[in-house]
Amino acid sequence: MAVEARIRELGTRHENVDRALQEEMRRPAADDVRVRELKRQKLKLKEEIEGLRAKAH
């Protein structure tokens, strides 16, 4: 059960990072460094979620 809770937590964080990324990209002068960092964070969260799901099954 703890793994499922962790997956949900990471999913929420992934959604929040995705939202921040979309907002940054809509800005007329988007900060490329921030966009790159948000993409990195999003990918890291996705990989962690997938790893936990693989272990759970």
KOLTOR-319450 format. One record per atom (N, C-alpha, C, O, CB): residue in one letter; x, y, z; atom name. Coordinates in Angstrom, 2 decimals, padded with zeros to 5 digits, always signed. Atoms other than C-alpha are relative to their C-alpha. Glycine has a CB too. Layout:
REM KOLTOR-319450
{'A', {X, Y, Z}, 'CA'}
...
***
This chain:
REM KOLTOR-319450
{'M', {+000.82, -001.20, +000.00}, 'N'}
{'M', {+000.00, +000.00, +000.00}, 'CA'}
{'M', {+000.87, +001.26, +000.00}, 'C'}
{'M', {+000.49, +002.26, -000.61}, 'O'}
{'M', {-000.93, +000.00, +001.21}, 'CB'}
{'A', {-000.88, -001.16, -000.05}, 'N'}
{'A', {+002.88, +002.40, +000.71}, 'CA'}
{'A', {+000.52, +000.36, -001.39}, 'C'}
{'A', {+000.72, +001.54, -001.70}, 'O'}
{'A', {+001.17, -000.26, +000.95}, 'CB'}
{'V', {-000.49, -000.25, +001.36}, 'N'}
{'V', {+004.11, +002.00, -002.88}, 'CA'}
{'V', {-001.06, +000.75, -000.80}, 'C'}
{'V', {-000.75, +001.68, -001.55}, 'O'}
{'V', {+000.37, -001.32, -000.71}, 'CB'}
{'E', {+001.08, -000.68, +000.72}, 'N'}
{'E', {+000.71, +003.03, -004.24}, 'CA'}
{'E', {-000.12, +001.46, +000.43}, 'C'}
{'E', {-000.36, +002.34, -000.40}, 'O'}
{'E', {-001.34, -000.73, +000.23}, 'CB'}
{'A', {+000.06, -001.37, -000.51}, 'N'}
{'A', {+000.69, +006.11, -002.02}, 'CA'}
{'A', {+001.15, +000.83, -000.57}, 'C'}
{'A', {+000.97, +001.99, -000.93}, 'O'}
{'A', {+000.04, +000.02, +001.55}, 'CB'}
{'R', {-001.17, -000.70, +000.56}, 'N'}
{'R', {+004.17, +007.04, -003.22}, 'CA'}
{'R', {-000.22, +000.31, -001.48}, 'C'}
{'R', {+000.13, +001.39, -001.95}, 'O'}
{'R', {+001.29, -000.85, +000.18}, 'CB'}
{'I', {+000.29, -000.21, +001.43}, 'N'}
{'I', {+003.08, +006.61, -006.86}, 'CA'}
{'I', {-000.98, +001.16, -000.16}, 'C'}
{'I', {-000.81, +002.00, -001.04}, 'O'}
{'I', {-000.57, -001.29, -000.64}, 'CB'}
{'R', {+000.97, -001.11, +000.07}, 'N'}
{'R', {+000.10, +008.92, -006.24}, 'CA'}
{'R', {+000.67, +001.33, +000.30}, 'C'}
{'R', {+000.42, +002.33, -000.38}, 'O'}
{'R', {-001.16, -000.24, +000.99}, 'CB'}
{'E', {-000.72, -001.23, -000.36}, 'N'}
{'E', {+002.35, +011.50, -004.56}, 'CA'}
{'E', {+000.87, +000.47, -001.16}, 'C'}
{'E', {+000.86, +001.65, -001.50}, 'O'}
{'E', {+000.87, -000.23, +001.26}, 'CB'}
{'L', {-000.86, -000.37, +001.13}, 'N'}
{'L', {+004.82, +011.41, -007.44}, 'CA'}
{'L', {-000.83, +000.45, -001.19}, 'C'}
{'L', {-000.43, +001.35, -001.93}, 'O'}
{'L', {+000.90, -001.19, -000.40}, 'CB'}
{'G', {+000.89, -000.40, +001.10}, 'N'}
{'G', {+001.94, +011.63, -009.92}, 'CA'}
{'G', {-000.49, +001.43, +000.18}, 'C'}
{'G', {-000.57, +002.19, -000.79}, 'O'}
{'G', {-001.20, -000.94, -000.08}, 'CB'}
{'T', {+000.43, -001.37, -000.29}, 'N'}
{'T', {+000.71, +014.79, -008.23}, 'CA'}
{'T', {+001.13, +000.98, -000.27}, 'C'}
{'T', {+000.93, +002.03, -000.87}, 'O'}
{'T', {-000.48, +000.13, +001.47}, 'CB'}
{'R', {-001.16, -000.87, +000.24}, 'N'}
{'R', {+004.19, +016.29, -008.28}, 'CA'}
{'R', {+000.27, +000.13, -001.51}, 'C'}
{'R', {+000.58, +001.22, -001.99}, 'O'}
{'R', {+001.27, -000.56, +000.72}, 'CB'}
{'H', {-000.20, +000.00, +001.45}, 'N'}
{'H', {+004.52, +015.31, -011.98}, 'CA'}
{'H', {-000.99, +000.96, -000.66}, 'C'}
{'H', {-000.61, +001.74, -001.53}, 'O'}
{'H', {-000.16, -001.43, -000.58}, 'CB'}
{'E', {+001.02, -000.90, +000.55}, 'N'}
{'E', {+001.24, +017.12, -012.76}, 'CA'}
{'E', {+000.33, +001.46, +000.31}, 'C'}
{'E', {+000.17, +002.33, -000.55}, 'O'}
{'E', {-001.38, -000.35, +000.56}, 'CB'}
{'N', {-000.35, -001.37, -000.38}, 'N'}
{'N', {+002.38, +020.21, -010.86}, 'CA'}
{'N', {+001.18, +000.53, -000.83}, 'C'}
{'N', {+001.16, +001.68, -001.26}, 'O'}
{'N', {+000.35, +000.07, +001.49}, 'CB'}
{'V', {-001.15, -000.41, +000.81}, 'N'}
{'V', {+005.71, +020.31, -012.71}, 'CA'}
{'V', {-000.45, +000.22, -001.45}, 'C'}
{'V', {-000.01, +001.17, -002.10}, 'O'}
{'V', {+001.13, -001.07, +000.06}, 'CB'}
{'D', {+000.51, -000.15, +001.36}, 'N'}
{'D', {+003.88, +019.82, -016.02}, 'CA'}
{'D', {-000.76, +001.31, -000.14}, 'C'}
{'D', {-000.61, +002.02, -001.14}, 'O'}
{'D', {-000.91, -001.19, -000.38}, 'CB'}
{'R', {+000.76, -001.25, +000.02}, 'N'}
{'R', {+001.55, +022.71, -015.19}, 'CA'}
{'R', {+000.96, +001.21, -000.02}, 'C'}
{'R', {+000.76, +002.15, -000.79}, 'O'}
{'R', {-000.94, +000.09, +001.22}, 'CB'}
{'A', {-000.98, -001.09, -000.05}, 'N'}
{'A', {+004.52, +024.96, -014.32}, 'CA'}
{'A', {+000.73, +000.11, -001.34}, 'C'}
{'A', {+001.01, +001.21, -001.81}, 'O'}
{'A', {+001.01, -000.23, +001.15}, 'CB'}
{'L', {-000.68, +000.02, +001.30}, 'N'}
{'L', {+006.24, +023.91, -017.56}, 'CA'}
{'L', {-000.88, +000.65, -001.06}, 'C'}
{'L', {-000.41, +001.47, -001.84}, 'O'}
{'L', {+000.37, -001.43, -000.40}, 'CB'}
{'Q', {+000.92, -000.57, +000.98}, 'N'}
{'Q', {+003.18, +024.75, -019.64}, 'CA'}
{'Q', {-000.14, +001.51, +000.18}, 'C'}
{'Q', {-000.16, +002.26, -000.80}, 'O'}
{'Q', {-001.38, -000.66, +000.10}, 'CB'}
{'E', {+000.09, -001.44, -000.27}, 'N'}
{'E', {+002.86, +028.14, -017.93}, 'CA'}
{'E', {+001.25, +000.73, -000.48}, 'C'}
{'E', {+001.15, +001.79, -001.10}, 'O'}
{'E', {-000.21, +000.25, +001.50}, 'CB'}
{'E', {-001.25, -000.63, +000.40}, 'N'}
{'E', {+006.52, +028.93, -018.53}, 'CA'}
{'E', {+000.10, +000.09, -001.52}, 'C'}
{'E', {+000.55, +001.10, -002.06}, 'O'}
{'E', {+001.21, -000.78, +000.57}, 'CB'}
{'M', {-000.10, +000.04, +001.47}, 'N'}
{'M', {+006.30, +027.94, -022.20}, 'CA'}
{'M', {-000.99, +000.97, -000.66}, 'C'}
{'M', {-000.77, +001.38, -001.80}, 'O'}
{'M', {-000.24, -001.42, -000.50}, 'CB'}
{'R', {+000.97, -000.95, +000.55}, 'N'}
{'R', {+003.26, +030.22, -022.71}, 'CA'}
{'R', {+000.49, +001.45, +000.12}, 'C'}
{'R', {-000.02, +002.34, -000.56}, 'O'}
{'R', {-001.35, -000.14, +000.72}, 'CB'}
{'R', {-000.52, -001.36, -000.18}, 'N'}
{'R', {+005.25, +033.25, -021.55}, 'CA'}
{'R', {+000.68, +000.46, -001.28}, 'C'}
{'R', {+001.33, -000.34, -001.95}, 'O'}
{'R', {+000.98, +000.07, +001.19}, 'CB'}
{'P', {-000.65, -000.51, +001.22}, 'N'}
{'P', {+006.43, +035.50, -024.40}, 'CA'}
{'P', {+001.53, -000.17, +000.00}, 'C'}
{'P', {+002.12, -000.46, -001.03}, 'O'}
{'P', {-000.34, +001.47, -000.18}, 'CB'}
{'A', {-001.46, +000.14, -000.09}, 'N'}
{'A', {+010.03, +035.36, -023.15}, 'CA'}
{'A', {+000.30, -001.11, +001.00}, 'C'}
{'A', {+000.83, -000.86, +002.09}, 'O'}
{'A', {+000.69, +001.36, +000.42}, 'CB'}
{'A', {-000.20, +001.14, -000.90}, 'N'}
{'A', {+010.19, +031.89, -021.63}, 'CA'}
{'A', {+001.48, -000.14, +000.35}, 'C'}
{'A', {+002.36, +000.05, -000.49}, 'O'}
{'A', {-000.53, -001.30, -000.64}, 'CB'}
{'D', {-001.36, +000.20, -000.50}, 'N'}
{'D', {+013.28, +031.21, -019.54}, 'CA'}
{'D', {+000.43, -001.41, -000.41}, 'C'}
{'D', {-000.06, -002.40, +000.13}, 'O'}
{'D', {+000.08, +000.19, +001.56}, 'CB'}
{'D', {-000.45, +001.29, +000.52}, 'N'}
{'D', {+015.08, +028.42, -021.42}, 'CA'}
{'D', {+000.60, -000.89, +001.08}, 'C'}
{'D', {+000.43, -002.11, +001.05}, 'O'}
{'D', {+001.01, +000.20, -001.11}, 'CB'}
{'V', {-000.62, +000.77, -001.08}, 'N'}
{'V', {+017.01, +027.36, -018.32}, 'CA'}
{'V', {-001.10, -000.61, +000.87}, 'C'}
{'V', {-001.03, -001.78, +001.24}, 'O'}
{'V', {+000.95, +000.90, +000.86}, 'CB'}
{'R', {+001.11, +000.50, -000.82}, 'N'}
{'R', {+013.79, +027.04, -016.30}, 'CA'}
{'R', {-000.76, -001.09, -000.75}, 'C'}
{'R', {-001.13, -002.11, -000.16}, 'O'}
{'R', {-000.96, +001.15, +000.38}, 'CB'}
{'V', {+000.70, +001.01, +000.80}, 'N'}
{'V', {+012.08, +025.13, -019.13}, 'CA'}
{'V', {+000.78, -001.31, +000.02}, 'C'}
{'V', {+000.21, -002.38, +000.21}, 'O'}
{'V', {-000.21, +000.49, -001.47}, 'CB'}
{'R', {-000.85, +001.19, +000.00}, 'N'}
{'R', {+015.01, +022.72, -019.32}, 'CA'}
{'R', {-000.03, -000.71, +001.35}, 'C'}
{'R', {-000.10, -001.93, +001.42}, 'O'}
{'R', {+001.44, +000.36, -000.38}, 'CB'}
{'E', {+000.03, +000.56, -001.35}, 'N'}
{'E', {+015.02, +022.23, -015.53}, 'CA'}
{'E', {-001.34, -000.68, +000.29}, 'C'}
{'E', {-001.38, -001.77, +000.86}, 'O'}
{'E', {+000.28, +001.09, +001.05}, 'CB'}
{'L', {+001.32, +000.60, -000.22}, 'N'}
{'L', {+011.27, +021.60, -015.41}, 'CA'}
{'L', {-000.17, -001.29, -000.80}, 'C'}
{'L', {-000.74, -002.26, -000.30}, 'O'}
{'L', {-001.10, +000.99, -000.39}, 'CB'}
{'K', {+000.05, +001.22, +000.81}, 'N'}
{'K', {+011.55, +019.07, -018.24}, 'CA'}
{'K', {+000.81, -001.12, +000.65}, 'C'}
{'K', {+000.40, -002.28, +000.64}, 'O'}
{'K', {+000.52, +000.26, -001.43}, 'CB'}
{'R', {-000.84, +000.98, -000.67}, 'N'}
{'R', {+014.34, +017.32, -016.36}, 'CA'}
{'R', {-000.72, -000.57, +001.23}, 'C'}
{'R', {-000.71, -001.78, +001.46}, 'O'}
{'R', {+001.35, +000.64, +000.42}, 'CB'}
{'Q', {+000.74, +000.43, -001.19}, 'N'}
{'Q', {+012.27, +017.20, -013.17}, 'CA'}
{'Q', {-001.17, -000.91, -000.39}, 'C'}
{'Q', {-001.41, -001.94, +000.25}, 'O'}
{'Q', {-000.52, +001.22, +000.79}, 'CB'}
{'K', {+001.15, +000.78, +000.46}, 'N'}
{'K', {+009.25, +015.90, -015.07}, 'CA'}
{'K', {+000.44, -001.40, -000.43}, 'C'}
{'K', {-000.21, -002.39, -000.09}, 'O'}
{'K', {-000.71, +000.72, -001.16}, 'CB'}
{'L', {-000.51, +001.29, +000.46}, 'N'}
{'L', {+011.28, +013.13, -016.70}, 'CA'}
{'L', {+000.44, -000.86, +001.18}, 'C'}
{'L', {+000.17, -002.06, +001.22}, 'O'}
{'L', {+001.17, +000.19, -000.99}, 'CB'}
{'K', {-000.46, +000.75, -001.17}, 'N'}
{'K', {+012.87, +012.13, -013.39}, 'CA'}
{'K', {-001.18, -000.58, +000.77}, 'C'}
{'K', {-001.14, -001.74, +001.19}, 'O'}
{'K', {+000.85, +000.90, +000.92}, 'CB'}
{'L', {+001.19, +000.48, -000.70}, 'N'}
{'L', {+009.45, +011.87, -011.74}, 'CA'}
{'L', {-000.66, -001.14, -000.78}, 'C'}
{'L', {-001.07, -002.14, -000.19}, 'O'}
{'L', {-001.00, +001.14, +000.21}, 'CB'}
{'K', {+000.60, +001.04, +000.84}, 'N'}
{'K', {+008.09, +009.84, -014.67}, 'CA'}
{'K', {+000.77, -001.31, +000.12}, 'C'}
{'K', {+000.17, -002.38, +000.25}, 'O'}
{'K', {-000.05, +000.46, -001.47}, 'CB'}
{'E', {-000.83, +001.21, -000.11}, 'N'}
{'E', {+011.01, +007.41, -014.48}, 'CA'}
{'E', {-000.16, -000.65, +001.37}, 'C'}
{'E', {-000.20, -001.88, +001.47}, 'O'}
{'E', {+001.47, +000.35, -000.23}, 'CB'}
{'E', {+000.18, +000.56, -001.33}, 'N'}
{'E', {+010.56, +007.01, -010.73}, 'CA'}
{'E', {-001.35, -000.69, +000.13}, 'C'}
{'E', {-001.46, -001.77, +000.71}, 'O'}
{'E', {+000.14, +001.10, +001.07}, 'CB'}
{'I', {+001.34, +000.60, -000.02}, 'N'}
{'I', {+006.83, +006.34, -011.14}, 'CA'}
{'I', {+000.01, -001.33, -000.75}, 'C'}
{'I', {-000.51, -002.33, -000.25}, 'O'}
{'I', {-001.03, +000.96, -000.63}, 'CB'}
{'E', {-000.05, +001.23, +000.79}, 'N'}
{'E', {+007.48, +003.76, -013.87}, 'CA'}
{'E', {+000.78, -001.09, +000.71}, 'C'}
{'E', {+000.41, -002.26, +000.65}, 'O'}
{'E', {+000.61, +000.28, -001.37}, 'CB'}
{'G', {-000.80, +000.97, -000.74}, 'N'}
{'G', {+010.14, +002.07, -011.75}, 'CA'}
{'G', {-000.79, -000.62, +001.14}, 'C'}
{'G', {-000.71, -001.83, +001.37}, 'O'}
{'G', {+001.26, +000.65, +000.54}, 'CB'}
{'L', {+000.81, +000.51, -001.11}, 'N'}
{'L', {+007.79, +001.77, -008.78}, 'CA'}
{'L', {-001.12, -000.89, -000.52}, 'C'}
{'L', {-001.43, -001.92, +000.08}, 'O'}
{'L', {-000.59, +001.17, +000.82}, 'CB'}
{'R', {+001.06, +000.83, +000.57}, 'N'}
{'R', {+005.00, +000.44, -010.98}, 'CA'}
{'R', {+000.54, -001.35, -000.44}, 'C'}
{'R', {-000.12, -002.37, -000.25}, 'O'}
{'R', {-000.66, +000.71, -001.19}, 'CB'}
{'A', {-000.60, +001.26, +000.44}, 'N'}
{'A', {+007.32, -002.20, -012.43}, 'CA'}
{'A', {+000.28, -000.91, +001.19}, 'C'}
{'A', {+000.09, -002.12, +001.10}, 'O'}
{'A', {+001.31, +000.27, -000.79}, 'CB'}
{'K', {-000.29, +000.80, -001.20}, 'N'}
{'K', {+008.34, -003.34, -008.94}, 'CA'}
{'K', {-001.29, -000.51, +000.65}, 'C'}
{'K', {-001.30, -001.59, +001.24}, 'O'}
{'K', {+000.81, +000.83, +001.02}, 'CB'}
{'A', {+001.27, +000.37, -000.63}, 'N'}
{'A', {+004.70, -003.45, -007.78}, 'CA'}
{'A', {-000.68, -001.16, -000.72}, 'C'}
{'A', {-001.51, -001.85, -000.14}, 'O'}
{'A', {-000.93, +001.20, +000.05}, 'CB'}
{'H', {+000.66, +001.07, +000.77}, 'N'}
{'H', {+003.73, -005.87, -010.53}, 'CA'}
{'H', {+000.88, -001.15, -000.20}, 'C'}
{'H', {+000.48, -002.14, -000.82}, 'O'}
{'H', {-000.46, +000.48, -001.33}, 'CB'}
***
